[in-house]
Amino acid sequence: MNRCVINGVSIEVPPGSSVSVVNDVIYVNGSPYDGKEGKASGIVKIEIHGDPLNVKAEHGDIEVHGNVQGDAEAAGSVRCQQVGQNATAGGSIHADDVGGNASAGGSVKCGSVGGNITAGGSVKHG
């Protein structure tokens, strides 16, 4: 099992899961999380220890201690090792590599990028 920490609350999720917070509700693999802490109101920080399929936070930041196999999308910042597809952030993106496009309202700092880079701030990669 992978561990996902959302606003300080730790939940266990199956490996390769998609985790998102939409309208203050935590979703795991498209279904509302049924734990007693299934709400995440206000600014959300998602921290995942493992390799999720996709991660999305409509409000706040994403930090993955592992690789996102698909897309990583956050209103705030995205920080992880590898992103298999696209990384999109209202804030900054910090990743080892991005397989697709990297689009940020702030800065982008990463290794290789398989697609295009769009940034409102500085870009450092290679």
N, C-alpha and C positions, 0 to 999 in steps of 0.2 A: 504494500500500500504506500501511496505517496501522502505526504502531509501538506496541507494547505492552511495557511494562517491568514485570516481575514479580520482586520481590525483587532488583532490580538487573540482571536478565538481560533483554536486549532481544530481542524476536521481532517479525517482520513478519507482519501479518494482513491479509486482504483488507478493503477498505472495507465497512462495514455488518455486520461479523462479530459474533457473540455470543462473549464471552470469560468463562470461569468457572474457578474453582479449587475442586474438590470432592474431599475426602479426599486432599489433597496432590497431586492430578493436575490439570494445566492442560488445559482443553478449549477448542477453537476451533470454533465452529459445531457443538457437540455431539460432536465427535470428539477423542480424546486427542491433544494436540500431540505430534508425532513427533520433535521436536528433541532434541538430547542433554541439554538442560536442562529436560525435561518434568516434573520434580517441583518442587514448591514447598512445602517442609515448614516447620513453625513458623508464626509470625505472617506473614501475607502482605500485601504492599502491591502493588496493581495500579495502574499508571500508564499511561494510554492517550493517545496523541497522534493524534486523529482522531475519527470519529463512529461508535462501535459500535452494534450493534442492541440488545444487552442486556449487562449486566455483573453478575457475581455472585462474591462472595468469602465463603466460609464462615468464614474466619478472617482478620481484618485489614481494611484500608482500601482504598477505591477513589478514585482521582483521575483525572478525565478532562479533558484539554485539548481540549475539543470538546463535542459534544452526544450524549447517549445517546438513541437513537431510541425505545427501549422502556423496560424497567425497569432500575433500578440498585439492587442489594441487597448489603449488606455487614454482617458481624458487627461491624465497626468503624465508621468514618465514611465518608460519601459526599460527595465534592466534585467539582462539575462545572458546566458552563455551563447547559445545558438538559437536562431529563429529559422525554421524550415521554409516558411513562406514569407509573408509580409509583416513588417513592424510599423505600427501607426501610433503616434503619440501627440497629444496636445502640448506636452512638455518636451523632454529630451529622450533620446534613445541611446542606450549604452549596451552594446552586444559584441561578442566575439565576431560573429558572422551573421548575415541576413541572406537567406536564400532568394528572396524576392525583392520587393521595393521597401525602402526605408523613408517614411514621411513623418516629419516632426515639426511642431510649431516652434520648438526651441532648437537645441543643437543635436547633432548626430555624431556619435563616436563609436566606430566599429571597425572590424577587420574587413573582410571581403563582403561585397554586396552583389547579389545576382541580378538585380534590376536597377531601377533609378533611385537617386537620393534627392529628396526635397526637404529643405530645412529653412526655418525662419531665422535660425542662428548660425553658428559655425558648423563646419563639417570637417571631421578628421577620420580618415579611414585608410586602409591599406596594410 
